[in-house]
Amino acid sequence: MNKNQIRLAIAGINGRMGKSILKLLNMQIDKNILLNGVIETKSSLKERKKIFYKSNFLNIKSNIIDIIDDFDVLIDFTNPKSTIENLNICKSYNKKIVIGTTGFNIQQKLIIEKISKKIAIVLSANFSLGINILLKILENITKIFCKNKLENKVDINIIEKHHKNKKDAPSGTALSLKNIIIQIYKKYNFMKEIKCHSIRAADLYGEHNILFSFIGEQIELIHKASNRRAFSEGAIKAAIWLYTKKTGIYNMSHVLEI
């Protein structure tokens, strides 16, 4: 290891995103990134207790304290309870954290916001470039509707599809899309229900569709993910970007500068 390397840790290494990020890290030749610690719940350790990383094996730990001196940035795609626990420990030891977990309640969101005044956090429901471009497109379209007083002439529905084991519905990404519309409507003193529809089936990676329905015509915005690589690349990029930040809460718009 050299002094310029960013030491990463992954929480939930046996999960879908943990495995995907590990696969990508094993493919990359960036010498400035080092995976230096991985954690998983005790029950998931039955699946595997070691991971293969760049010709070596890393022991999977069940407690973040066991690796607390080994990383600078933690990437966490676990569940709300585990993420908040890891976040509190990161605050105590001045570690930065990239959060991809979704399904936080209001109280947990307030905790994240409060801790961001002490450490640097990237919080995003979706780390893909495509989705974050879609958010900007949606923002511009909604502004066009409002400026031309079309709010009452268009019905907006958000349809999202994910694998059958995804627990939160609507997805965090769908809620981010919905929130973009609501925030712009508020600026124009307009309120209207935005409906979200969730489908959970098989091993779908993720699809989001925003349907704008007028009398006699429709506009559709669609984003489909064919695998998890786009999300993994975004999470790693976010961790590298976050390394130089001291405090604050950021999202992928900040990371991607869009």
N, C-alpha and C positions, 0 to 999 in steps of 0.2 A: 504493500500500500504506500502511496505517496501522499504528501501533505495536502495536495490540491484535490484529492479524490472526494467526491460526495458519497458519504456512507449511507446507504439506504437500508431500511428494514421494512418488512411486509407483515401486516397482521392479516390472518386468514389465508395462510399460504396453501391450504388444502382446498380452498374454495375455487369457484370458477374463475374469478378475476385474479386471485392469487396465482393460480397455475398459469394463466395467460400472461401475466406480467413476468413471471419467472422464465417462461419460454422465450419471451422477447429479450429479456436481459441476457440469456444464454446465447442469443443470436447476435447481439450487439458487440461491437469491438471498441466502443467508447471507453477509453482507459480512465476517464475522469469519474466514472460511476462504479461503485462497488456495493454489491449486495452483501451486507455484513451481519444480518440477523433476521430471523423469521420466527413468528409465533403462531400458535393455533390453540384452540380449546383442547382440554384433556381428552374429551370424547373423540375429537377428530384425529388425535394422535394415533389412534388405533389403525387409521388408514395408512399412515406412514410417519416415521419418526425422524427421517433425514431427507434432505433434498440434494439433488446434484446441481452444482453451480460451477461452471468454468473449470472442469476437471477436478473439482473437489466436492466434498460432502459437507453440508451444514446441518447441525443438529437443530431440530425444531423444538422451541421452548414453549411452555404453556403459560408463562408469565412474562410480561413486558419488562419487568424489573431485571430479569435475568440477562437482558441484552441492552439495558439502558445506556451503558457506556460505549456501545458498539455502533451507534447510528447517529446521524445528524437529522435525517428526515424519515418519518414513518409514513408509509402508504397504507391506508386502512379501508378495506372493503369488507366489513363484517356485518354487524347488526347494531342498532342504536344503543343498546345497553353496553355492549363491549366497546364500541367506539367512544362513548362518553367516559368510560373507565380509563381507556388508553389516553384520551385527551387530557384528563386530569393529571395523569402521571407525566405526560409530555410537558404540561405546564409547570409542574414541580421541578422538572429537570431541564427546563428551557430547551425542549426539542421542538422542531417544526413538524407539521402533520398535514398530509394530503388526505382529505376525507371524500370517499366515494360512496359511503353508506347512505341509504335513503330511508324514509319512513320515520324521521324524527318527529316527536310531538312538540308542542309549543314550548314547554318547559326546557326540553333538551336543546332546542334552537337558541333559547336565551342563554343557556350555559355556554354554548359554542361562541356566541357573540361576545359574552363577557370575557371568556378566556382569550379571545383574539386580541384583547388589549394587552396581554402578557406575552403571547407567542404568535408566530406567523402561521396562518392556516389557509389552505386552498380548499374550499367546499364547493362541490359541484355534483349535480345529479347525473351528469353525462359528460364524459371527457373527450368525446369525438369531435373532430374538426367540423364535420358535416352538421351535427346538431347545433353547434354554436353559431355556425353561419345561418342555419335555419332560424335561430332565435332573432338574429338581426334582420333577416328578411321579414319575419312575422311582425317585428316592431315597426318596420317601415310600412308594411301593408295596413296595419291597424291605424297608423297615423293618417294614411290616405283616406281610410273610411271616415275617420273622425273629422278631418278637415273638410271633407265633402258632404258631411252630414248624412252618411250612409248607414249609421249604426243600427237604426230601426229597420233597415231594408236587408240586412244580412244576418243569418243565423250561423253561429260558429260552433262546430263540434270537433272535439279532439278524440281520436281513436288510437289506442296504444295496445300493442301485442308483445307479450313476453313469455318466457318458459313457465311451465306449470308450477315450478317450485318458488317462483318469486312471490314473496309474502305481501308486499305493499301494493295497493291498488287504489287510485291510479298511481302510475309510476312517478318517481320524482321528476323525471323529464317532462312528463305530461303536465304536472303541476307547475313546472317552470314556464312552460308554454302558456298555460292558462294565466299565470301571474303577469306575464308580459302584457297580455291583452287587458287585464283588469287594471293594471297600473296606468296604462295609456288612457283607458276609458275614464279613469278618475280625474286625470288632468283636464279632460274635456267635460267634466261634470256629467258623465253618462254612466249608467249602470245597466247591465243586461247579463242574464245567466249564460255562462259558458259551460257546456256539458262535456264531461270526460267519460269515455267508454273504455273498459278494460277487457282484454282477452288474455287468458292464461292457457297455453296449450303446448304440449310436447317440449321441444328444446329450442323454441324460437329465441333468437339472440336479441331482438328488439326492433320494433317498427313503430313509427309515430306518423300520424296522418292528421293534418288540420284541414277540415272541410268548411269552406265558406259557401253558403247556399243563398242565392238570390232567387227571385221568381224567374224561372226560365233559364238560369245558368248557374254553374258552380265553378269554384276555383279550389284546387287541391294542392297542398304542400305535403310531400312525403319524404321521410328519411327511413332507409332500411339499412340495418347492419347485417352483413353476411357472416361475420365472425367477431371475436372480441379484440382483435388486434388494434383496431382504431381506438378503443377505450384504453387499452394497455399503453399504447404509445402516448396518448394524452396524459395518463397518470404519471408516467415517467418524466415527460416533458414538464409537467406541473411541479414535480419534486425538484427537478434541476433548477427551474425558475425560482422556486420558493427559497432555495438555499441562501440567497443573498438578502432575503427580507428578514426584518427583526420582529415586527408585530403586524397585526392587521388581518382582516378576513378578505379573501380574494376568491374570484371564480375564474372559469376558463376564458372569459372575455379578456380578463387582465393578462392571463398567460399567453394567449394567442394574439393579443393586441388587435382585436376586431370589434 
